[in-house]
């Protein structure tokens, strides 16, 4: 399904384009592909080095992108059909060149016919319609992680995804991650205009009052900060969770790096509640003006006695506000090609399928089946064994647990670690 010009502009903004380049990016994508993520071009130019041009920005793919430096190593044919990936690759190419000269529709002026219709959410008011709730999407994403447990030394998949996406520095890994978990939800649901991306609770305690979005009352989607003045990082500086329901006396929350006792250090993601909403460690609530409105107990913002995330408009499910599923694809056939190429090759060899292998390896590491040092995009013998152990954990045996992914076992991993499965 083709995206609209405004959806393309929102993708461009999320990818890091700023100012007039947001509108230009939307217009270039429309001129290049008509807004179709599945567009394929330049098939007559395919050779041993180059593949076809793929996706929204018609980025020319490379047969072996792993042999090239940045940003050419982003020219992965199997990934470029993903709208977000394609737009981020376009941003990297445009940044390296310092201009839009890589796109013929820019140099010949064909993009200009789409400029007048191109707008984007550049301030506090996004283009998301009130019939599609991003904060509900955020809560559903976070609640869907209930049961996740961290690895050794605070290792967690949320920090790694943010680091890999360029949204966080490496220092966010192997550290306290309660705010990292909330930042992951903020990023995944497209709420960066409303919620702070941070790994340090005192940052949020400063941010929300500065914006005028602070309250002593709960709100659906609010970030609740815990900690007394006597604790190490001061009032509100010890822990953060997100409210998905409240009544006259209590809140119910979803939080990471916590446990069922709510202590400042924990081991995973938990649904918690009821918690007294004015409990001794509850310092306050960050309550952004989400476009779908505030479901708040604060008299300034409606004074509700109770509310839950189910009172919000429906979320877009697995789709972002621009209508595209944000999860990357992993194809069974591509993994088999990686196994055939990597297992007999020297240690560390990576086939052209390495981005997909990397997604699976991150899931296996999250399950404690593969050491993080071997999450490298190479499906060698260690990854083969780790996947075999995953199959055995699911109850498979014999030839059904040989380390070669099947649809059912891979789907189980995909559901937990945020990717899609194709044949």
C-alpha positions in Angstrom: 0.0 0.0 0.0 1.4 3.4 -1.0 2.1 5.9 1.7 0.8 9.5 1.6 3.2 12.5 1.3 2.6 13.4 4.9 3.3 9.9 6.1 6.6 10.0 4.1 7.4 13.3 5.8 6.8 11.8 9.2 9.1 8.9 8.3 11.7 11.4 7.2 11.5 13.3 10.5 11.8 10.1 12.5 14.9 9.2 10.5 16.6 12.4 11.4 15.9 14.8 8.6 15.3 18.4 9.8 13.9 21.7 8.5 13.2 21.9 4.8 14.8 18.5 4.2 11.8 16.8 5.8 9.5 18.1 3.0 12.2 17.5 0.4 12.6 13.9 1.5 8.9 13.3 1.3 8.7 14.8 -2.2 11.8 12.9 -3.4 10.3 9.6 -2.1 7.0 10.3 -3.8 8.8 11.1 -7.1 11.0 8.0 -6.8 8.5 5.4 -5.8 5.0 6.9 -5.7 5.2 6.2 -1.9 5.3 2.4 -2.4 7.6 0.5 0.0 7.6 -2.5 -2.4 8.8 -0.5 -5.5 11.6 -2.2 -7.4 13.5 -0.4 -10.2 16.7 -0.5 -12.2 16.4 -4.2 -12.8 18.1 -3.8 -16.2 21.3 -2.5 -14.4 21.7 -5.5 -12.1 25.2 -7.1 -12.3 27.6 -9.0 -10.1 28.1 -5.9 -7.8 24.8 -4.1 -7.9 21.2 -5.3 -7.3 18.0 -3.5 -8.2 16.8 -0.2 -6.6 14.5 -0.9 -3.7 11.8 0.8 -1.8 10.6 4.4 -1.1 13.8 6.2 -2.0 14.8 3.6 -4.7 18.1 2.9 -3.1 20.4 0.8 -5.2 21.2 -2.4 -3.4 24.6 -4.1 -3.3 25.1 -7.8 -3.8 27.6 -7.9 -0.9 27.0 -4.8 1.2 29.1 -6.2 4.1 32.2 -5.7 2.0 31.7 -1.9 1.9 31.9 0.9 4.4 29.2 3.1 5.9 26.7 4.0 4.5 27.0 1.6 1.5 26.8 -1.3 4.0 23.1 -0.3 4.5 22.3 -1.2 0.9 20.9 -4.6 1.9 18.3 -5.7 -0.6 16.2 -7.7 1.9 16.0 -4.8 4.3 15.4 -1.9 2.0 11.7 -2.8 1.5 11.1 -1.8 5.1 10.0 1.9 5.0 11.8 2.9 8.2 15.1 1.2 7.2 14.9 2.6 3.7 14.4 6.2 5.0 17.2 5.9 7.5 19.5 4.6 4.7 18.5 7.6 2.5 19.3 9.9 5.4 22.8 8.3 5.8 23.5 8.6 2.0 22.2 12.2 1.9 24.3 13.1 5.0 27.5 11.6 3.5 27.0 13.5 0.2 25.9 16.7 1.9 23.1 17.1 -0.6 20.4 15.3 -2.6 22.6 14.7 -5.7 22.2 10.9 -5.4 18.6 11.1 -6.5 17.8 11.9 -10.2 14.3 13.1 -9.3 15.9 15.9 -7.2 18.5 16.9 -9.8 16.0 17.0 -12.6 13.4 18.7 -10.5 10.7 16.0 -10.7 10.3 16.1 -6.9 9.1 19.7 -6.9 5.5 18.8 -8.0 5.0 17.1 -4.6 6.4 19.9 -2.4 3.2 21.9 -2.0 1.4 18.9 -0.4 4.3 18.0 1.9 3.9 18.9 5.6 5.2 17.3 8.8 4.8 17.4 12.5 7.7 19.7 13.4 6.4 21.1 16.7 4.3 19.9 19.6 1.3 18.9 17.4 1.9 15.7 15.4 0.0 14.5 12.4 -1.3 11.5 14.3 -5.1 11.5 14.2 -6.9 11.3 17.5 -8.5 8.0 16.3 -5.1 6.3 16.5 -3.5 6.4 19.9 0.2 6.3 20.1 0.3 6.2 23.9 -2.0 3.2 23.8 0.4 1.6 21.3 3.3 2.4 23.7 1.6 0.9 26.7 0.6 -2.2 24.7 4.2 -2.6 23.5 5.6 -2.3 27.1 3.0 -4.6 28.6 3.7 -7.1 25.9 7.2 -7.3 27.4 6.0 -8.5 30.8 8.1 -11.5 31.8 11.3 -10.4 30.1 14.4 -11.0 32.3 17.8 -9.3 32.0 21.0 -11.0 31.2 24.3 -10.9 33.2 25.5 -7.4 34.3 22.2 -5.7 33.5 22.3 -6.7 29.8 19.0 -6.0 28.2 17.7 -6.0 24.7 16.0 -2.5 25.0 19.3 -0.7 25.4 20.9 -2.7 22.5 18.0 -1.9 20.1 18.3 1.8 21.0 22.1 1.7 20.5 21.8 -0.2 17.2 19.3 2.4 16.0 21.5 5.3 16.9 19.1 6.4 19.6 21.4 5.9 22.5 25.1 5.7 23.3 26.9 2.4 24.2 27.0 3.5 27.9 23.3 2.8 28.1 24.0 -1.0 28.0 25.0 -2.9 31.2 23.6 -0.2 33.5 20.4 0.4 35.4 17.7 0.3 32.7 14.3 1.3 34.1 14.4 4.6 32.1 15.9 2.8 29.1 12.9 0.5 29.0 10.5 3.5 29.0 12.7 5.2 26.3 12.4 2.1 24.2 8.6 2.3 24.3 8.7 6.0 23.6 10.8 5.4 20.5 8.9 2.4 19.2 5.5 4.3 19.6 6.8 7.5 18.0 6.4 9.6 21.2 9.7 11.4 21.2 8.0 14.8 20.9 6.3 14.1 24.3 8.5 11.9 26.4 12.2 12.2 27.3 14.7 9.7 26.0 17.0 9.1 28.9 18.7 6.5 31.1 18.7 8.6 34.2 15.6 9.3 36.3 16.6 12.7 37.6 16.6 13.9 34.0 12.9 13.2 33.8 12.2 14.9 37.1 13.7 18.1 35.6 12.2 17.7 32.1 8.4 17.4 32.9 8.2 20.3 35.3 10.1 22.5 32.9 7.6 21.7 30.1 4.6 22.3 32.5 3.7 18.6 32.3 4.1 17.7 35.9 1.4 16.5 38.3 0.8 15.0 41.7 -2.1 13.1 40.1 -1.8 10.0 37.9 -2.7 9.8 34.2 -3.0 7.0 31.8 0.4 6.9 30.0 2.1 9.1 32.6 5.6 8.3 33.7 5.6 7.9 37.5 8.9 8.6 39.3 9.8 7.0 42.6 12.3 8.0 45.3 12.5 10.1 48.5 14.8 13.0 49.3 16.8 10.6 51.5 17.6 8.2 48.6 20.8 8.4 46.5 19.6 10.4 43.6 17.1 12.5 45.5 13.3 12.9 45.1 12.0 10.9 42.2 15.5 9.9 41.1 15.4 6.2 41.9 13.0 4.5 39.6 10.5 5.1 36.8 7.4 3.1 35.5 4.5 4.0 33.2 0.8 4.1 34.4 -1.7 2.0 32.4 -4.6 2.3 34.9 -5.6 4.2 38.0 -8.6 4.6 40.4 -9.3 6.8 43.3 -6.6 5.2 45.4 -4.2 3.2 43.3 -2.2 3.0 40.1 -1.2 0.0 38.0 2.1 0.2 36.1 4.4 -1.5 33.7 8.2 -1.2 34.4 11.6 -2.5 33.6 14.6 -3.2 35.8 12.2 -3.9 38.6 10.4 -6.7 40.5 7.2 -7.3 42.2 8.3 -5.5 45.3 9.1 -2.3 43.3 12.6 -1.9 44.6 14.9 0.4 42.7 16.9 -2.5 41.4 15.2 -5.5 39.7 15.7 -8.2 37.2 13.1 -7.8 34.5 9.9 -6.4 33.2 6.8 -6.6 35.5 3.2 -5.5 35.6 2.7 -4.0 39.0 -0.2 -2.9 41.1 -2.3 -1.9 42.9 0.2 0.6 44.2 -1.0 3.5 46.4 -0.9 6.5 44.1 0.3 8.8 46.9 2.6 6.2 48.3 5.6 7.3 50.3 8.0 6.6 47.4 5.7 8.0 44.6 7.2 11.4 43.9 5.1 12.6 41.0 3.9 12.0 37.4 5.1 13.3 34.1 1.9 13.9 32.1 2.5 15.0 28.4 -0.4 16.5 26.4 -0.8 13.5 24.1 -2.8 14.3 20.9 -5.6 11.9 22.0 -6.1 13.9 25.2 -5.2 13.4 28.8 -7.0 10.7 30.8 -5.9 12.3 34.1 -7.0 12.6 37.8 -5.6 16.1 37.9 -8.5 18.7 38.2 -6.7 20.8 35.6 -7.0 18.1 33.0 -10.4 16.5 33.7 -10.2 15.2 37.2 -11.2 11.6 36.5 -11.6 9.3 39.4 -10.5 6.3 37.3 -9.2 5.5 33.8 -7.4 2.7 31.9 -5.5 2.4 28.6 -8.5 0.6 27.2 -10.4 4.0 27.4 -8.0 5.4 24.8 -8.7 5.1 21.0 -7.5 2.0 19.4 -3.8 1.8 18.7 -2.4 1.0 15.3 -1.4 -2.5 16.5 1.9 -3.4 14.9 1.8 -0.3 12.7 3.3 3.1 13.4 1.4 6.3 12.8 2.5 6.3 9.2 0.8 3.0 8.6 3.9 0.9 8.2 4.8 -2.1 10.4 8.0 -1.0 12.1 9.3 -4.6 12.7 12.1 -5.8 10.3 11.7 -9.0 8.2 13.6 -12.2 8.8 13.3 -14.8 6.0 13.7 -18.5 6.5 15.3 -18.9 3.1 17.8 -16.2 3.8 18.7 -17.8 7.1 19.3 -21.1 5.4 21.6 -19.3 2.9 23.5 -17.9 5.8 23.9 -21.3 7.5 25.1 -22.8 4.2 27.7 -20.0 3.8 28.8 -19.4 7.4 29.1 -22.8 9.0 31.8 -24.2 6.7 33.6 -20.8 6.4 36.3 -19.5 8.8 35.0 -18.1 12.1 33.4 -14.7 11.8 32.4 -15.1 8.1 29.2 -13.2 7.3 27.0 -13.8 4.4 25.0 -11.0 2.8 22.1 -12.1 5.1 23.9 -10.9 8.2 21.3 -8.2 9.2 18.7 -10.9 9.6 21.0 -13.2 11.3 21.8 -10.5 13.8 18.2 -10.1 14.7 17.8 -13.8 15.5 21.1 -13.8 17.4 19.9 -10.9 19.6 16.8 -12.9 20.5 18.9 -16.0 21.3 21.2 -13.8 23.5 18.1 -12.4 25.2 17.1 -16.0 26.0 20.5 -16.6 27.5 21.4 -19.1 24.8 24.1 -17.2 23.0 26.9 -15.2 24.6 26.7 -11.5 23.6 30.3 -11.7 22.2 29.0 -14.0 19.4 26.1 -11.8 18.4 27.9 -10.8 15.2 25.7 -11.6 12.2 27.5 -14.8 11.4 25.5 -18.0 11.6 28.4 -20.2 12.6 28.4 -23.3 14.8 27.8 -21.5 18.0 24.6 -19.8 16.6 23.6 -23.2 15.2 23.9 -24.7 18.6 22.1 -21.8 20.3 19.2 -22.1 17.9 19.1 -25.9 18.5 18.9 -25.2 22.2 16.0 -22.8 21.5 14.2 -25.5 19.6 14.7 -28.0 22.5 13.4 -25.4 24.9 10.2 -25.3 22.8 9.9 -29.1 23.1 11.4 -30.2 19.7 13.9 -33.0 19.4 15.9 -35.0 16.8 15.9 -33.5 13.3 13.4 -30.8 14.5 16.1 -29.4 16.8 19.0 -29.3 14.5 19.6 -25.5 14.7 17.9 -24.9 11.3 15.0 -22.5 11.9 11.5 -23.6 11.1 8.4 -21.4 10.8 6.9 -22.2 14.2 10.1 -21.9 16.3 11.2 -18.7 14.5 7.8 -17.1 15.0 8.0 -17.8 18.7 11.3 -15.9 18.8 10.0 -13.1 16.5 7.0 -12.5 18.8 9.3 -11.9 21.8 12.0 -9.9 20.0 10.1 -7.7 17.6 10.7 -9.0 14.0 8.5 -10.5 11.3 8.9 -13.9 9.7 8.7 -14.6 6.0 9.4 -17.7 3.9 
